[in-house]
């Protein structure tokens, strides 16, 4: 049962959560599940002090978690798809042919383009931690400024986080907004496509001043390509499983049957073209593909996937949704959002407020999953009350929550990206054009659409 909370008491839950998150993530360097669990306990304690029954709190948790069940099923399928697609040579082919797109004179644009292609399967962390790391080494040998190179890598790595049905944050944003993930992707393409094209042009212009060195980088690219060609039968036919998934998307099939088709076609192709046997494919589905090529970079790139690899992300999503459910069921979320919603009567104002709330959540509760789940729960009722489409809510929380997470130095994504790329967060932030540009693009989209609601 929802109680009438004073704002000061609701701020105790929020302020305590902020303090615990910062202490655990930025100081103690724990996993985000620990502060999230503590946040759930604090929000529950505050609610019970106000007179809420534990049974009602539990009902809020269950209702909120139920909304994420489809996303969880999709994530489990994604883990299986990635493992099988590596065995089928689909992911290696994306890297093999993608690296051929690199132009030393247009290095930043090439880095963004290749990382964008690979992120459609491996996601932002997987792309930056493998191919992105290689690009940083290439940039150093070419004389490309490292902050610029890191910005291009991060921009490309986060393209898949909004446009790929295999991305965890894409599925989470759709689940929180309660919309079909394919519909959400088609909607956000209206903003992402022109932003991506503009960023490519800007990176292309900046890359024209690039350094002249590049022999070492060319050798590194050739070594990776030769290793992949040795491990897999490399042919454009390796993209068949990806083509099946894209056809399903274009036919507007839901995410689960589309991913199942991609998984099945990948398994058949892996057995037929790459000589993978059934036990190996079973291991790829459950524990993921394990590469033993002898190349450290290739092994990091190709050791991925599997249902087990998704359990870490799923545990964070479950706890984030539980926290949002507690705050909503007990009335704490309503009292926190009421002062903001009074100033957000129009579609542009609500879109911008939702996006900025996700950005601020990345700063105060430094994890991208919380930055998607919490604002999504906060503003869903406002979108419904004003007759605005939930797919625009998914856009706002997805862009504000996922794309800005790598730009906050103490956020889990910012810590990972700066650590793996060797450039401080504030160093690459001015060059992460896609991440920053998407926030501005959402505001422009909202302003242009205000008369079409």
C-alpha positions as CSV (number, residue, x, y, z in Angstrom):
1,X,0.0,0.0,0.0
2,X,1.4,3.5,-0.9
3,X,1.8,5.9,1.9
4,X,1.9,9.7,1.9
5,X,5.6,10.3,2.5
6,X,7.1,13.6,3.5
7,X,9.8,14.7,1.1
8,X,12.4,14.7,3.8
9,X,11.9,11.1,4.7
10,X,11.9,10.0,1.0
11,X,15.2,11.8,0.7
12,X,16.6,9.7,3.5
13,X,16.2,6.6,1.3
14,X,17.7,8.3,-1.8
15,X,20.5,10.0,0.1
16,X,21.4,6.9,2.0
17,X,21.5,5.0,-1.3
18,X,23.8,7.6,-2.9
19,X,26.2,7.4,0.1
20,X,26.3,3.6,0.1
21,X,26.8,3.5,-3.7
22,X,29.7,6.0,-3.7
23,X,31.3,4.3,-0.7
24,X,31.1,0.8,-2.1
25,X,31.9,1.5,-5.8
26,X,34.3,4.5,-5.6
27,X,36.0,3.8,-2.3
28,X,35.8,0.1,-1.5
29,X,35.6,-1.0,-5.1
30,X,33.0,-3.7,-4.4
31,X,30.6,-5.2,-6.9
32,X,27.5,-3.1,-7.5
33,X,25.2,-5.9,-6.2
34,X,26.3,-5.2,-2.6
35,X,25.3,-1.5,-2.5
36,X,22.1,-2.3,-4.4
37,X,21.1,-4.9,-1.8
38,X,21.8,-2.4,1.0
39,X,19.8,0.2,-0.8
40,X,16.8,-2.2,-1.0
41,X,17.1,-2.8,2.8
42,X,17.3,0.9,3.5
43,X,14.3,1.8,1.4
44,X,12.4,-1.0,3.1
45,X,13.4,0.2,6.6
46,X,12.3,3.7,5.8
47,X,8.9,2.5,4.4
48,X,8.3,0.3,7.5
49,X,9.1,3.2,9.8
50,X,6.3,5.1,8.0
51,X,3.9,2.3,8.6
52,X,4.1,0.2,5.4
53,X,3.7,-3.5,5.8
54,X,6.4,-5.9,4.7
55,X,3.9,-7.8,2.6
56,X,3.2,-4.7,0.6
57,X,6.9,-4.0,0.1
58,X,7.3,-7.5,-1.2
59,X,4.4,-7.1,-3.6
60,X,6.2,-4.1,-5.1
61,X,9.4,-6.0,-5.6
62,X,7.6,-8.9,-7.3
63,X,5.6,-6.7,-9.6
64,X,8.7,-4.7,-10.6
65,X,10.9,-7.8,-11.1
66,X,8.2,-9.4,-13.3
67,X,8.5,-6.6,-15.7
68,X,12.2,-7.5,-16.3
69,X,11.5,-11.3,-16.9
70,X,11.3,-10.9,-20.7
71,X,14.5,-8.9,-20.7
72,X,16.2,-11.6,-18.6
73,X,15.1,-14.3,-21.0
74,X,16.4,-12.2,-23.9
75,X,19.8,-11.8,-22.1
76,X,20.1,-15.5,-21.6
77,X,19.5,-16.0,-25.3
78,X,22.0,-13.3,-26.1
79,X,24.7,-15.1,-24.1
80,X,24.0,-18.3,-26.0
81,X,23.9,-16.5,-29.4
82,X,27.3,-14.8,-28.8
83,X,29.0,-18.1,-27.9
84,X,27.6,-19.9,-30.9
85,X,28.2,-17.1,-33.3
86,X,31.9,-17.1,-32.4
87,X,32.0,-20.8,-33.1
88,X,30.3,-20.2,-36.4
89,X,32.9,-17.6,-37.4
90,X,30.3,-14.8,-37.5
91,X,32.0,-12.6,-34.8
92,X,35.5,-13.4,-36.1
93,X,34.4,-12.4,-39.6
94,X,33.1,-9.1,-38.3
95,X,36.5,-8.4,-36.8
96,X,38.4,-9.8,-39.8
97,X,36.6,-7.7,-42.4
98,X,36.1,-4.7,-40.1
99,X,39.8,-4.3,-39.6
100,X,40.2,-4.0,-43.4
101,X,38.1,-0.8,-43.2
102,X,40.9,1.0,-41.2
103,X,42.5,3.9,-43.0
104,X,45.5,5.5,-41.3
105,X,44.6,8.9,-42.6
106,X,41.1,8.6,-41.3
107,X,41.9,6.7,-38.1
108,X,39.4,8.1,-35.7
109,X,36.5,7.6,-38.2
110,X,37.7,4.1,-39.0
111,X,38.0,3.2,-35.3
112,X,34.5,4.4,-34.6
113,X,33.1,2.6,-37.6
114,X,34.8,-0.8,-36.8
115,X,33.9,-0.5,-33.1
116,X,30.3,0.2,-34.0
117,X,30.1,-2.9,-36.1
118,X,31.6,-5.1,-33.5
119,X,29.6,-3.6,-30.7
120,X,26.4,-4.9,-32.3
121,X,27.4,-8.3,-31.0
122,X,30.0,-7.8,-28.3
123,X,28.5,-4.7,-26.6
124,X,30.4,-1.7,-25.3
125,X,32.7,-3.4,-22.8
126,X,33.5,-6.3,-25.0
127,X,34.3,-4.1,-27.9
128,X,36.4,-1.6,-26.0
129,X,38.3,-4.3,-24.1
130,X,39.4,-6.1,-27.2
131,X,39.4,-4.3,-30.5
132,X,39.3,-0.9,-28.8
133,X,42.5,-1.8,-26.8
134,X,44.2,-2.7,-30.1
135,X,43.1,0.6,-31.6
136,X,44.8,2.5,-28.7
137,X,48.1,0.7,-29.5
138,X,47.7,1.6,-33.2
139,X,47.0,5.2,-32.4
140,X,50.2,5.4,-30.3
141,X,52.3,4.2,-33.2
142,X,50.5,6.5,-35.7
143,X,50.9,9.6,-33.5
144,X,47.2,10.0,-33.1
145,X,46.3,11.9,-29.8
146,X,45.2,9.2,-27.4
147,X,42.2,11.1,-26.0
148,X,40.9,11.5,-29.5
149,X,41.4,7.8,-30.2
150,X,39.8,6.8,-26.9
151,X,36.8,9.1,-27.7
152,X,36.4,7.4,-31.1
153,X,36.6,3.9,-29.6
154,X,34.0,4.7,-26.9
155,X,31.7,6.4,-29.4
156,X,31.8,3.4,-31.6
157,X,31.6,0.9,-28.8
158,X,28.3,2.4,-27.5
159,X,26.5,2.4,-30.8
160,X,25.4,-1.2,-30.3
161,X,24.2,-0.4,-26.8
162,X,21.2,1.4,-28.4
163,X,20.8,-0.2,-31.8
164,X,21.5,-3.9,-31.2
165,X,18.9,-6.4,-29.9
166,X,21.9,-8.2,-28.4
167,X,22.7,-5.4,-26.0
168,X,21.7,-5.7,-22.4
169,X,21.0,-2.0,-21.9
170,X,18.8,-1.9,-24.9
171,X,16.7,-4.8,-23.6
172,X,16.6,-3.3,-20.1
173,X,15.4,0.1,-21.3
174,X,12.6,-1.6,-23.3
175,X,11.7,-3.8,-20.4
176,X,11.5,-0.9,-18.0
177,X,9.4,1.1,-20.4
178,X,7.3,-2.0,-21.2
179,X,7.7,-1.8,-25.0
180,X,8.9,-4.3,-27.6
181,X,12.7,-4.1,-27.9
182,X,12.5,-4.1,-31.7
183,X,10.0,-1.2,-31.7
184,X,12.3,0.6,-29.3
185,X,15.3,0.2,-31.6
186,X,13.4,1.4,-34.7
187,X,12.3,4.5,-32.8
188,X,15.8,5.4,-31.5
189,X,17.3,4.9,-35.0
190,X,15.6,8.2,-35.9
191,X,18.0,9.9,-33.5
192,X,21.0,7.6,-33.7
193,X,21.4,7.4,-37.5
194,X,22.0,11.1,-38.1
195,X,24.1,11.5,-35.0
196,X,26.3,8.6,-36.0
197,X,26.7,10.0,-39.5
198,X,27.6,13.5,-38.2
199,X,30.1,12.0,-35.7
200,X,31.8,10.1,-38.6
201,X,32.2,13.3,-40.5
202,X,33.7,15.1,-37.5
203,X,36.1,12.2,-36.7
204,X,37.1,12.1,-40.4
205,X,37.9,15.8,-40.4
206,X,39.9,15.5,-37.2
207,X,41.8,12.5,-38.5
208,X,43.2,14.3,-41.5
209,X,46.0,15.8,-39.3
210,X,47.0,12.3,-38.1
211,X,50.6,11.2,-37.7
212,X,52.5,9.5,-40.5
213,X,53.7,6.4,-38.5
214,X,51.7,3.2,-39.0
215,X,53.9,0.3,-39.9
216,X,53.7,-1.3,-36.5
217,X,49.9,-0.8,-36.5
218,X,49.6,-2.4,-39.9
219,X,51.6,-5.4,-38.7
220,X,49.3,-5.7,-35.7
221,X,46.2,-5.6,-37.9
222,X,47.8,-8.2,-40.2
223,X,48.7,-10.5,-37.3
224,X,45.1,-10.4,-35.9
225,X,43.7,-11.1,-39.4
226,X,46.1,-14.0,-40.0
227,X,45.2,-15.6,-36.6
228,X,41.5,-15.3,-37.3
229,X,41.9,-16.8,-40.8
230,X,43.9,-19.7,-39.2
231,X,41.3,-20.5,-36.6
232,X,38.2,-20.1,-38.8
233,X,37.1,-20.6,-42.4
234,X,36.8,-17.0,-43.3
235,X,34.2,-16.2,-45.9
236,X,31.3,-13.7,-46.3
237,X,29.0,-16.6,-45.8
238,X,29.9,-16.4,-42.1
239,X,27.4,-13.5,-41.9
240,X,24.5,-15.8,-42.6
241,X,23.4,-16.1,-38.9
242,X,23.5,-12.3,-38.7
243,X,21.5,-12.0,-41.9
244,X,18.8,-14.3,-40.4
245,X,18.5,-12.1,-37.3
246,X,18.3,-8.9,-39.4
247,X,15.6,-10.5,-41.6
248,X,13.6,-11.4,-38.5
249,X,13.9,-7.8,-37.2
250,X,12.8,-6.4,-40.6
251,X,9.8,-8.7,-40.5
252,X,9.0,-7.2,-37.1
253,X,9.2,-10.5,-35.3
254,X,9.6,-10.2,-31.5
255,X,13.0,-10.4,-29.9
256,X,12.9,-13.9,-28.5
257,X,11.9,-15.8,-31.7
258,X,14.4,-13.6,-33.7
259,X,17.2,-14.5,-31.3
260,X,16.2,-18.1,-31.4
261,X,16.4,-18.1,-35.2
262,X,19.8,-16.5,-35.0
263,X,20.9,-19.1,-32.5
264,X,19.7,-22.0,-34.5
265,X,21.1,-20.8,-37.8
266,X,24.4,-20.1,-36.1
267,X,24.6,-23.6,-34.7
268,X,23.7,-25.2,-38.1
269,X,26.3,-23.1,-39.8
270,X,29.0,-23.7,-37.2
271,X,28.5,-27.5,-37.6
272,X,28.5,-27.3,-41.4
273,X,31.2,-24.7,-42.2
274,X,33.4,-24.6,-39.1
275,X,33.2,-28.4,-38.2
276,X,31.9,-27.7,-34.7
277,X,30.4,-30.8,-33.0
278,X,27.4,-31.0,-30.8
279,X,29.3,-31.1,-27.4
280,X,31.3,-28.1,-28.4
281,X,28.2,-26.2,-29.4
282,X,26.6,-27.2,-26.1
283,X,29.5,-25.7,-24.2
284,X,29.3,-22.5,-26.3
285,X,25.6,-22.1,-25.4
286,X,26.2,-22.6,-21.6
287,X,29.7,-21.5,-20.7
288,X,30.6,-19.6,-23.9
289,X,33.4,-20.0,-26.5
290,X,37.0,-20.3,-25.2
291,X,39.8,-19.3,-27.6
292,X,43.2,-20.8,-27.3
293,X,44.9,-19.2,-30.4
294,X,48.1,-18.2,-28.7
295,X,47.4,-14.5,-29.4
296,X,46.5,-12.7,-26.2
297,X,44.4,-10.1,-28.0
298,X,42.5,-12.7,-30.1
299,X,41.9,-14.9,-27.1
300,X,40.4,-11.9,-25.1
301,X,38.3,-11.1,-28.1
302,X,36.9,-14.5,-28.7
303,X,36.6,-15.9,-25.2
304,X,33.0,-14.7,-24.6
305,X,29.4,-15.6,-24.6
306,X,27.4,-18.3,-22.9
307,X,24.4,-18.3,-20.6
308,X,26.6,-18.1,-17.5
309,X,28.2,-14.9,-18.7
310,X,24.9,-13.1,-18.4
311,X,24.2,-14.0,-14.8
312,X,26.3,-11.1,-13.5
313,X,24.3,-8.6,-15.5
314,X,21.0,-10.2,-14.6
315,X,21.7,-10.1,-10.9
316,X,22.3,-6.3,-11.1
317,X,19.1,-5.8,-13.1
318,X,17.0,-7.8,-10.6
319,X,18.3,-5.8,-7.7
320,X,17.9,-2.5,-9.5
321,X,14.3,-3.4,-10.5
322,X,13.7,-4.5,-6.9
323,X,14.9,-1.1,-5.5
324,X,12.7,0.7,-8.0
325,X,9.7,-1.4,-7.1
326,X,10.2,-0.7,-3.4
327,X,10.4,3.0,-3.9
328,X,7.3,3.0,-6.2
329,X,5.1,0.7,-4.1
330,X,5.7,2.6,-0.9
331,X,5.1,6.0,-2.4
332,X,8.6,7.3,-2.0
333,X,9.2,7.7,-5.7
334,X,6.1,9.7,-6.2
335,X,7.0,12.3,-3.6
336,X,10.5,12.6,-5.1
337,X,9.2,13.2,-8.7
338,X,6.2,15.4,-7.9
339,X,8.2,18.7,-7.7
340,X,10.0,17.9,-11.0
341,X,6.8,16.8,-12.9
342,X,5.0,20.1,-12.0
343,X,7.5,21.8,-14.3
344,X,7.4,19.3,-17.1
345,X,4.0,19.6,-18.7
346,X,5.1,19.4,-22.3
347,X,6.6,16.5,-24.3
348,X,10.0,18.2,-24.7
349,X,10.2,19.2,-21.0
350,X,9.3,15.6,-19.9
351,X,11.8,14.0,-22.4
352,X,14.6,16.3,-21.3
353,X,13.8,15.9,-17.6
354,X,13.8,12.1,-18.0
355,X,17.1,12.1,-19.9
356,X,18.8,14.5,-17.5
357,X,17.5,12.4,-14.5
358,X,19.2,9.4,-16.0
359,X,22.4,11.4,-16.4
360,X,22.2,12.6,-12.8
361,X,21.6,9.0,-11.6
362,X,24.8,8.0,-13.4
363,X,26.6,10.6,-11.3
364,X,24.9,9.9,-7.9
365,X,24.2,6.2,-8.2
366,X,27.1,5.3,-10.4
367,X,25.9,2.3,-12.4
368,X,24.2,2.3,-15.8
369,X,21.6,-0.3,-15.0
370,X,20.3,1.8,-12.0
371,X,20.4,4.9,-14.3
372,X,18.1,3.1,-16.7
373,X,15.8,1.4,-14.2
374,X,15.2,4.1,-11.7
375,X,14.2,7.0,-13.9
376,X,12.2,4.7,-16.0
377,X,10.1,3.7,-13.0
378,X,9.9,7.4,-11.9
379,X,8.4,8.8,-15.1
380,X,6.5,5.9,-16.6
381,X,3.2,7.1,-15.1
382,X,3.8,10.7,-16.3
383,X,4.2,9.5,-19.9
384,X,1.0,7.5,-19.6
385,X,-0.9,10.4,-18.0
386,X,0.0,12.8,-20.7
387,X,-0.6,10.4,-23.5
388,X,3.1,10.2,-24.6
389,X,4.4,6.9,-26.1
390,X,6.4,4.6,-23.9
391,X,9.0,4.0,-26.7
392,X,10.1,7.6,-26.2
393,X,10.6,6.9,-22.5
394,X,12.8,4.0,-23.5
395,X,14.8,6.3,-25.7
396,X,15.3,8.9,-23.0
397,X,16.4,6.4,-20.3
398,X,18.5,4.4,-22.7
399,X,20.4,7.4,-23.9
400,X,20.7,9.2,-20.6
401,X,21.5,6.0,-18.7
402,X,23.7,4.0,-20.9
403,X,25.5,6.4,-23.2
404,X,26.6,8.8,-20.4
405,X,27.8,6.2,-18.0
406,X,31.3,6.0,-19.5
407,X,31.7,9.8,-19.1
408,X,31.5,9.8,-15.3
409,X,34.9,9.1,-13.6
410,X,33.5,7.2,-10.6
411,X,30.8,5.3,-12.6
412,X,31.5,1.6,-13.1
413,X,31.6,2.1,-16.9
414,X,33.8,5.2,-16.6
415,X,36.2,3.3,-14.4
416,X,36.3,0.3,-16.8
417,X,36.8,2.4,-19.9
418,X,39.5,4.7,-18.5
419,X,41.3,1.6,-17.1
420,X,41.2,-0.5,-20.2
421,X,42.0,2.4,-22.7
422,X,44.7,4.1,-20.5
423,X,43.1,7.6,-20.9
424,X,41.4,9.4,-18.0
425,X,37.6,9.9,-18.3
426,X,37.8,13.6,-18.4
427,X,40.5,13.3,-21.1
428,X,38.4,11.4,-23.6
429,X,35.1,13.0,-22.6
430,X,35.4,16.0,-25.0
431,X,36.0,13.6,-27.9
432,X,33.2,11.1,-27.1
433,X,31.1,12.9,-29.7
434,X,28.5,10.1,-30.1
435,X,27.8,9.7,-26.4
436,X,27.5,13.5,-25.8
437,X,25.8,14.1,-29.1
438,X,23.0,11.6,-28.5
439,X,21.9,13.5,-25.4
440,X,21.6,16.7,-27.4
441,X,19.9,14.8,-30.2
442,X,17.2,13.5,-27.9
443,X,16.5,17.1,-26.9
444,X,16.3,18.2,-30.5
445,X,14.0,15.2,-31.3
446,X,11.7,16.2,-28.4
447,X,11.5,19.8,-29.6
448,X,10.8,18.8,-33.2
449,X,8.1,16.3,-32.1
450,X,6.3,18.6,-29.7
451,X,3.5,19.4,-32.1
452,X,3.1,15.8,-33.3
453,X,1.9,14.3,-30.0
